[in-house]
Amino acid sequence: MPSNRSFPSRRPALFVVLLIVAAVALLLGARAVTSFFSDDEGGGLFAAKARLGLVRLEGFLGDAEPAVRFIKELREDPTIKGVILRINSPGGAFGPSQEIYQAVARLAAVKPVVASMSTVAASGGYYAACPAQRIFANPGTLTGSIGVMAQYPNVRELLEKIGVSFESLASGDLKTAGSPFKELKEADRAYLEGIVTDLNAQFQHAVATARKLSPESVAVIADGRAMTGQRALALGLVDELGGLEEAEDYLKAEVGLSGQKTPTVTGPKRKRGALEWLLGARSALDAGDAAALARLFTPSGESGGMPEVLATGR
């Protein structure tokens, strides 16, 4: 005899599971539709004719590709009238920092670019900001730290104590320079110091050229010292004290959008897990970034960690 009981009554557990699945599907669908039709991020069906770009450089700069690709997209998009470079980074490897600098310079050659410094924009973070037409920093922002460092661990004596030795076969004497398993000879030291000096000269030249400062004035402060935004303003490394809002207002005035609610295209997009995507969670500085920030204040002569021949900073 057929039962008159409803499905929820007969299968309560299954019914609850189906409700949860339906709710999640509805939420994901709503977000997808909103992203498609909305112009807040510039990718919707009804994209605005005039938009601003917001490039976020956060944490250790070890991979330039996402930022460079996004900056190129902004450069080639005719609806993007100007770009804000929002920086919260203690620096990074020299190559990626230099690559981002070059991408920002190409962008600034065709569109107004304003840099806005958050908590820290030092070393490679400052390097990336230099091509902007105007740089904003908070009075308490930590910036500057113009310089290059190389750090090498050496475990030779420790390994000797436990009876372990390493032999290296190399095509030349300098091929093993900086190895943690051999003594750093004077020839090795001179070779590595030459690399650091060359990279530092490139860094100084970029700062002097982009900021229209004399090489001599940059050389005086290019010893790795970090400084506040207020001090950087006095030295000509930044143009104005202020935060993101001041930078946005300035950029809008430059592109004729003052007083208008203008959509902003933000990137580069950060890869996030499904749960993080649903909750909208994000973090600015992870443990590795905090360690990089701490190195700004490491006393000269201390070393440790992985080799950092190509790292900007002290």
C-alpha positions as CSV (number, residue, x, y, z in Angstrom):
1,M,0.0,0.0,0.0
2,P,1.6,3.3,-1.1
3,S,2.7,5.6,1.7
4,N,1.2,9.1,2.0
5,R,4.3,10.4,3.9
6,S,6.3,13.1,2.2
7,F,9.9,12.6,1.0
8,P,11.4,14.8,3.9
9,S,9.5,12.6,6.4
10,R,10.7,9.4,4.8
11,R,14.3,10.4,4.1
12,P,15.1,13.3,6.5
13,A,18.9,12.9,6.4
14,L,19.0,12.7,2.6
15,F,16.7,15.7,2.4
16,V,19.0,17.8,4.5
17,V,22.0,16.8,2.3
18,L,20.1,17.8,-0.8
19,L,19.2,21.1,0.7
20,I,22.8,21.9,1.5
21,V,23.9,20.9,-2.0
22,A,21.2,23.1,-3.5
23,A,22.2,26.0,-1.3
24,V,25.9,25.8,-2.3
25,A,24.9,25.5,-6.0
26,L,22.7,28.5,-5.7
27,L,25.5,30.5,-4.0
28,L,28.0,29.6,-6.6
29,G,25.6,30.3,-9.4
30,A,24.7,33.7,-8.0
31,R,28.4,34.7,-7.7
32,A,29.1,33.6,-11.3
33,V,26.1,35.6,-12.6
34,T,27.1,38.6,-10.6
35,S,30.7,38.4,-11.9
36,F,29.4,38.1,-15.5
37,F,27.0,41.0,-15.4
38,S,28.8,43.3,-13.0
39,D,31.4,45.8,-14.1
40,D,33.1,46.2,-10.7
41,E,36.0,44.1,-11.8
42,G,35.7,45.1,-15.4
43,G,35.0,41.6,-16.8
44,G,31.2,41.6,-17.0
45,L,28.9,41.8,-19.9
46,F,28.2,45.5,-19.2
47,A,31.8,46.7,-18.8
48,A,32.2,50.4,-18.2
49,K,33.8,52.6,-20.8
50,A,36.2,54.2,-18.2
51,R,37.8,52.2,-15.5
52,L,40.8,52.2,-13.3
53,G,43.3,49.4,-12.7
54,L,44.6,48.4,-9.3
55,V,47.7,46.2,-9.2
56,R,48.4,44.6,-5.8
57,L,52.1,43.7,-5.1
58,E,52.1,41.8,-1.8
59,G,54.6,39.8,0.1
60,F,57.9,38.5,-1.1
61,L,58.5,39.2,-4.8
62,G,59.7,35.9,-6.1
63,D,57.6,35.4,-9.2
64,A,57.0,38.3,-11.5
65,E,54.9,36.5,-14.1
66,P,51.4,37.1,-12.6
67,A,52.0,40.8,-12.0
68,V,53.7,41.4,-15.3
69,R,50.9,39.6,-17.2
70,F,48.2,41.6,-15.4
71,I,50.0,44.9,-16.0
72,K,50.3,44.1,-19.7
73,E,46.5,43.5,-19.8
74,L,45.9,46.9,-18.2
75,R,48.2,48.5,-20.6
76,E,46.5,47.1,-23.7
77,D,42.9,47.6,-22.4
78,P,41.5,50.9,-23.8
79,T,38.9,51.2,-21.1
80,I,41.6,51.4,-18.4
81,K,42.4,55.2,-18.0
82,G,44.9,55.0,-15.2
83,V,46.4,52.5,-12.8
84,I,47.2,52.4,-9.0
85,L,50.1,50.3,-7.9
86,R,49.3,49.2,-4.3
87,I,52.4,47.9,-2.7
88,N,52.8,46.0,0.6
89,S,56.1,44.1,0.1
90,P,59.4,44.0,1.9
91,G,61.2,43.2,-1.4
92,G,62.3,40.0,-3.1
93,A,64.6,38.5,-5.6
94,F,66.4,40.9,-7.9
95,G,65.3,39.5,-11.2
96,P,61.5,39.5,-10.5
97,S,61.7,43.0,-8.9
98,Q,63.5,44.3,-12.0
99,E,61.0,42.7,-14.3
100,I,58.1,44.3,-12.5
101,Y,59.9,47.6,-12.6
102,Q,60.2,47.3,-16.4
103,A,56.5,46.3,-16.7
104,V,55.4,49.4,-14.7
105,A,57.7,51.6,-16.8
106,R,56.1,50.4,-20.0
107,L,52.7,51.0,-18.5
108,A,53.6,54.5,-17.3
109,A,54.8,55.4,-20.8
110,V,51.2,55.2,-22.1
111,K,48.9,55.7,-19.1
112,P,49.0,57.5,-15.7
113,V,50.4,55.3,-12.9
114,V,50.3,56.2,-9.2
115,A,52.0,54.1,-6.6
116,S,50.5,53.8,-3.1
117,M,52.6,52.3,-0.3
118,S,51.0,50.4,2.5
119,T,52.8,49.0,5.6
120,V,56.1,48.4,3.7
121,A,57.4,49.0,0.2
122,A,61.1,48.4,0.6
123,S,63.9,47.2,-1.5
124,G,62.3,45.4,-4.5
125,G,58.9,46.8,-3.4
126,Y,60.3,50.3,-3.8
127,Y,62.1,49.3,-7.0
128,A,58.7,48.4,-8.6
129,A,57.2,51.8,-7.5
130,C,59.9,54.0,-9.1
131,P,58.5,54.3,-12.6
132,A,55.1,55.7,-11.3
133,Q,54.4,59.3,-12.1
134,R,53.6,60.0,-8.5
135,I,54.4,57.9,-5.4
136,F,52.3,58.2,-2.2
137,A,53.5,56.8,1.2
138,N,52.0,57.0,4.7
139,P,54.3,58.8,7.1
140,G,54.9,55.5,8.9
141,T,55.4,53.4,5.8
142,L,58.7,51.5,5.7
143,T,60.4,52.1,2.4
144,G,63.8,52.6,0.8
145,S,66.2,49.8,1.6
146,I,68.0,50.4,-1.7
147,G,70.7,47.7,-2.0
148,V,71.5,44.1,-2.8
149,M,72.6,41.3,-0.5
150,A,74.1,37.8,-0.8
151,Q,73.9,35.4,2.1
152,Y,75.4,31.9,2.1
153,P,75.2,29.3,4.9
154,N,78.4,27.3,5.5
155,V,78.2,23.9,7.1
156,R,81.7,22.6,6.3
157,E,83.0,22.6,9.9
158,L,79.8,21.0,11.2
159,L,80.0,18.2,8.6
160,E,83.7,17.6,9.4
161,K,82.8,17.0,13.0
162,I,80.4,14.2,12.1
163,G,82.7,12.7,9.5
164,V,80.9,13.8,6.3
165,S,82.8,15.4,3.4
166,F,81.8,16.6,0.0
167,E,83.9,16.7,-3.2
168,S,82.9,18.9,-6.1
169,L,83.9,18.5,-9.8
170,A,83.5,21.8,-11.7
171,S,84.5,23.1,-15.0
172,G,86.1,26.2,-13.4
173,D,87.2,27.4,-10.0
174,L,84.4,29.9,-9.6
175,K,81.7,27.4,-10.4
176,T,81.5,26.3,-6.8
177,A,81.8,29.8,-5.3
178,G,79.4,30.2,-2.4
179,S,79.0,26.4,-1.9
180,P,78.0,25.6,1.7
181,F,80.4,22.7,1.7
182,K,83.7,24.6,1.0
183,E,85.6,27.5,2.4
184,L,84.9,30.8,0.8
185,K,88.2,31.8,-0.8
186,E,89.3,35.4,-1.5
187,A,88.8,34.8,-5.2
188,D,85.3,33.5,-4.6
189,R,84.5,36.5,-2.3
190,A,85.8,39.0,-4.9
191,Y,83.7,37.3,-7.6
192,L,80.5,37.3,-5.6
193,E,81.0,40.9,-4.4
194,G,81.4,41.9,-8.0
195,I,78.0,40.5,-8.8
196,V,76.4,42.3,-5.8
197,T,78.1,45.5,-6.8
198,D,76.9,45.2,-10.4
199,L,73.3,44.5,-9.3
200,N,73.4,47.4,-6.8
201,A,74.6,49.7,-9.6
202,Q,71.6,48.7,-11.7
203,F,69.3,49.3,-8.8
204,Q,70.7,52.8,-8.1
205,H,70.7,53.8,-11.8
206,A,67.0,52.8,-12.1
207,V,66.1,54.8,-9.0
208,A,68.1,57.9,-10.1
209,T,66.6,57.8,-13.6
210,A,63.0,57.1,-12.7
211,R,63.0,59.6,-9.8
212,K,65.1,62.2,-11.6
213,L,67.7,62.3,-8.8
214,S,71.4,62.7,-9.2
215,P,73.4,59.4,-9.0
216,E,75.4,60.9,-6.1
217,S,72.4,61.6,-4.0
218,V,71.1,58.1,-4.5
219,A,74.5,56.5,-3.8
220,V,74.5,58.2,-0.4
221,I,71.4,56.3,0.8
222,A,71.8,53.1,-1.3
223,D,73.4,51.2,1.6
224,G,70.3,49.1,2.4
225,R,68.8,51.5,5.0
226,A,65.1,51.4,5.5
227,M,63.3,54.7,6.3
228,T,59.9,56.0,7.0
229,G,57.6,57.5,4.4
230,Q,58.2,60.9,6.0
231,R,61.9,60.6,5.6
232,A,61.6,59.3,2.1
233,L,59.6,62.4,1.2
234,A,62.4,64.6,2.4
235,L,64.9,62.7,0.3
236,G,62.8,62.7,-2.9
237,L,62.1,59.0,-2.9
238,V,58.3,59.6,-2.7
239,D,56.2,62.6,-3.8
240,E,53.4,62.9,-1.3
241,L,52.2,61.6,2.1
242,G,48.9,59.8,1.9
243,G,47.1,56.5,1.6
244,L,45.2,54.6,-1.0
245,E,42.3,57.1,-1.0
246,E,44.6,60.1,-1.7
247,A,46.3,58.1,-4.5
248,E,42.9,57.3,-6.1
249,D,41.7,60.9,-5.9
250,Y,44.9,62.1,-7.5
251,L,44.7,59.5,-10.3
252,K,41.0,60.4,-11.0
253,A,41.9,64.1,-11.3
254,E,44.7,63.2,-13.7
255,V,42.3,61.2,-16.0
256,G,39.3,63.5,-15.7
257,L,37.2,61.3,-13.5
258,S,37.1,63.4,-10.3
259,G,33.9,62.9,-8.3
260,Q,32.8,59.9,-10.3
261,K,32.2,56.4,-9.1
262,T,34.6,54.5,-11.3
263,P,34.8,50.7,-11.6
264,T,38.2,49.2,-10.7
265,V,39.9,46.2,-12.2
266,T,42.0,44.5,-9.5
267,G,44.7,41.9,-9.9
268,P,46.6,39.9,-10.3
269,K,44.2,37.2,-9.2
270,R,45.4,35.1,-6.4
271,K,44.8,31.4,-6.5
272,R,42.5,30.4,-3.6
273,G,40.9,27.2,-2.5
274,A,37.1,26.7,-2.8
275,L,36.4,27.3,0.9
276,E,38.6,30.4,0.9
277,W,36.9,31.6,-2.2
278,L,33.4,31.2,-0.6
279,L,34.4,32.9,2.6
280,G,36.4,35.7,0.8
281,A,39.4,35.2,3.1
282,R,42.8,36.5,2.3
283,S,46.1,37.3,4.1
284,A,48.6,40.1,3.3
285,L,51.8,38.8,4.8
286,D,52.5,35.1,5.5
287,A,55.3,33.8,7.7
288,G,57.8,33.9,4.9
289,D,57.0,37.5,4.1
290,A,57.3,38.4,7.8
291,A,60.8,36.9,7.8
292,A,61.7,38.9,4.7
293,L,60.5,42.0,6.5
294,A,62.6,41.2,9.5
295,R,65.7,41.0,7.4
296,L,65.4,44.8,6.7
297,F,66.6,45.3,10.3
298,T,69.2,42.5,10.4
299,P,72.5,43.9,11.6
300,S,75.2,44.1,9.0
301,G,77.4,41.0,8.9
302,E,74.7,38.5,10.1
303,S,73.8,35.8,7.6
304,G,71.8,32.6,7.3
305,G,69.2,30.9,5.3
306,M,69.2,30.0,1.6
307,P,71.7,31.7,-0.8
308,E,70.3,35.1,-1.8
309,V,72.8,36.4,-4.3
310,L,70.0,37.9,-6.4
311,A,67.9,39.3,-3.5
312,T,67.3,43.0,-3.1
313,G,67.5,44.4,0.4
314,R,70.1,44.5,3.1
